[in-house]
Amino acid sequence: MSGKQHLCFCLLLIGALILSITLFSREQLLGFSWLCGIFMGYVLQRSNFCFASAFRDLFLFQDTQMFKALLLLLALALPGFWLVQYRTVLLFEEIPGKIYPLTLGTAAGGLFFGLGMVLAGACACGTLIRLGEGFNHFCLVLAGLIAGSVAGSWHYGWWQRFLHQGAVFLPHNLGWGGALLLQLSVLLLLYSGLKIIEQKYTKKA
C-alpha cells in the first residue's frame, strides 16, 4: 500500500468514526448499524467472500471452499434468527424483519439473480467490494443492479399475483422446531455432498 493509499485510508477511517459518533448521538441503533456495516465490509473484503463465486466455483471448477463457507454462514445464522423470531412468538409480538413465505417467486427470483451474478462475476456485496478496490468496470454492474431493482419494484405487483400461489411457511407446516431441524438437515446433506465431490476430484487429480 502506497503513501497516498495510507493517507486515504486514514482519512476515510477518521470520517467513518466521526460519522458513527454523530449517528450514535442521534440514535444508538443507527450508529450501531453503521459500525456493523463497516465491520462486515472489512471482513467480506479481507476474506474475498462472494455468493456468486460460491456457486460458480463449485459448478465450473469443482472448488468447494467458498460454498462450504456459505453453508457455515447459514448454519450459524439459522439458529440465531430462529431464536429471535421464536421469542417474539412466545411473547405474542410481531415477528421482526421482512419475512416472506416460500413461493414460486422465490425460485424465479433466485434463478434470475443467480444468472445475473454469474454473468456479472460478482454478487451485490461483491460488486461494492470490487468498486472499493478500484475495479471501475463494476460501475456497469452496479448500474444494472439499480436498474433491475427499479424495474422489479415497478411491476412487483404483477409478479406477486402471478407467483404467490401455494405459499409455504415452514414453521406453520412443521412447527418451529421441525422447521429448524429440516433446514439444518438440508445444510448437513449439502455439506456431505461437497465432501463426496472433493473425494472424487482428489481421486481424478
Buried (B, 14 or more C-beta within 10 A) or exposed (E): EEEEEEEEEEEEEEEBEEBBEEBBEEEEEEBEEBBEEBEEBEEBBEEEBBBBBBBBBBEEEBBBEBBBBBBEEBBEEBEEEBEEBBEEEEEEEEEEEEEEBEBBBBEEBEEEBBEBBBEBBBBBBBBBBBBEEEBEEBEEBBEBBEEEEEEEEEEEEEBEEEBEEEBEEBBEEBEBEEBBEEBBEEBEEBBEEBEEBBEEEEEEE
